[in-house]
Amino acid sequence: MKILLTGGAGFIGSHTAVELINNGYEPVIIDDFRNSKSFILKNIEIVTGKKIISYAEDLGNTAKLREIIEKEKPLGVIHFAADKAVNESVLNPIKYYKNNVVNLIKLVEIIDEYNIKSFVFSSSCTVYGTPDHTPVSEESDIKPAFSPYGFTKQVGEQILVDYFKNKNKACLTILRYFNPIGAHPSALLGELPIGVPSNLIPFITQSAIGKRGPLTVHGNDYSTPDGTCIRDYIHVVDLATAHVLALKKQTKPNRIYNVGVGKGFSVLEVLKSFEKVNSLKVNFQFGPRRSGDIPEIYANNNLIKKELAWSPKYSLENCLEHSWFWEQNLENF
Ligand code: UD1
């Protein structure tokens, strides 16, 4: 069964392509490589031993998208293609509204035209804004977004919920990712940050390998046990398997799931764990809080465990080990 993966060469998309193939699906990747490199496609083929169908196209090119759908006839779509840098979204909001909202609407119009009945959407825990309580469940309030990026995820969810509400025979699953980290255990797939990484793990690995200076820990005066922010870090392969289960078990009514491990770790805990598991030292300094950071968020993941029988297989240590293998292997590509 063919499944169209928009942004399928990206960090989460590429790992999902592998898990789909492992489960008998045939991914069709469309990606403009703004956040990836073509060697990733080759590496998916090495990991799976299967030839990949892929198109180097911008999703906004609807004529091309129609051509691809007419040729490949996918039965479902997993929509990863989006911009995701919080800071950049503040500086260049229109880029985010165009790519994350306008292109989503164009895609929905096309799936409607071709009667595609299965849709999985990459959302984020950022939709909860600053939650009143942790862990957050799918029932928790959606608070105002604190970045245009966060707002595009809230709006994207709403557009899809409204569209699929009227479609009795088409199914929607929204996956709210917590903090995806790690890399494929083969060290052939992983994250490819552009420029200076704004996310924690890529900065740590780049600092450890000598590409960057010391890590700045953004704030140590939060109301958390060690004063640094707490997040729910999930291995990208565990996240990828959630997409496969979402497709396999998709039924009406439409569903929204948190995808996190259900446990929070502070920035300092992550740092110490990275040093311990990889037997190295990372230089760091404390800096001021980063604007837009919330002190603490982690998932209540009961719903996805119950309904999709999903559970995370990898520990934080596994994630940090795999991220480090990937960073070290990158010079080979
Ligand atoms: C953000 C988004 C999330 C998005 C993710 C990937 C929000 C609330 N979250 O996650 O939706 O999916 O980016 O783009 O919008 N940190 C440092 N030093 C660094 C980098 C990070 O101390 O150099 C700290 C941060 O302050 C934070 C933690 O590490 O406390 C995690 O940060 P990061 O990896 O950037 O992820 P989020 O901001 O949680």
Residues whose N, C-alpha, C, O or C-beta is under 5 A from the ligand:
A	BS01	UD1	K84 V86 S124 T126 F178 S198 N199 L200 I201 F203 T216 V217 H218 C229 R231 V267 R290 G292 D293
